Amino acid sequence: MMSEELLTFAALGTKATNLDLQIKMKQMDIKEAKTQDELYELSCQLISLVEEKTRCIYNIMELTQKHFLPN
């Protein structure tokens, strides 16, 4: 793996970890939501974070497959 790709791999891992923490915090916010509107808004934000984390993991998998799995 080239050094640029290693940096990309590390950055994606860090981003996924940060998103994981943001997701947990958003889940706690949802538990404390007081109105339906607040619950809806927080749920939309949570979905967005999960989608972003999914894309991040997908990119990690693609990068890993490119270098470690046979064709």
TADA-V158800 format. One record per residue. N is the residue number from 1. SS is DSSP state (H for helix, E for strand, - for the rest). PHI is phi in whole degrees, 0 to 359 (NA if undefined). PSI is psi in whole degrees, -180 to 180 (NA if undefined). Layout:
BEGIN
n	ss	phi	psi
N	SS	PHI	PSI
N	SS	PHI	PSI
END
This chain:
BEGIN
n	ss	phi	psi
1	-	NA	135
2	-	285	158
3	H	299	-37
4	H	297	-40
5	H	289	-34
6	H	296	-40
7	H	295	-40
8	H	298	-45
9	H	300	-46
10	H	295	-42
11	H	296	-42
12	H	295	-39
13	H	296	-42
14	H	295	-43
15	H	298	-43
16	H	298	-40
17	H	294	-44
18	H	297	-41
19	H	295	-37
20	H	300	-44
21	H	295	-41
22	H	296	-38
23	H	296	-45
24	H	297	-41
25	H	294	-40
26	H	295	-37
27	H	298	-39
28	H	294	-40
29	H	299	-40
30	H	297	-40
31	H	297	-27
32	-	262	4
33	-	299	137
34	-	258	-25
35	-	234	163
36	H	296	-38
37	H	297	-43
38	H	295	-42
39	H	298	-43
40	H	298	-48
41	H	298	-45
42	H	295	-37
43	H	295	-41
44	H	297	-41
45	H	295	-39
46	H	296	-44
47	H	300	-42
48	H	298	-42
49	H	296	-42
50	H	295	-41
51	H	298	-43
52	H	296	-42
53	H	295	-39
54	H	298	-44
55	H	298	-40
56	H	297	-47
57	H	296	-40
58	H	300	-43
59	H	295	-38
60	H	297	-44
61	H	297	-42
62	H	298	-45
63	H	296	-42
64	H	294	-45
65	H	298	-39
66	H	300	-33
67	H	251	-22
68	H	242	-15
69	-	254	144
70	-	290	155
71	-	289	NA
END
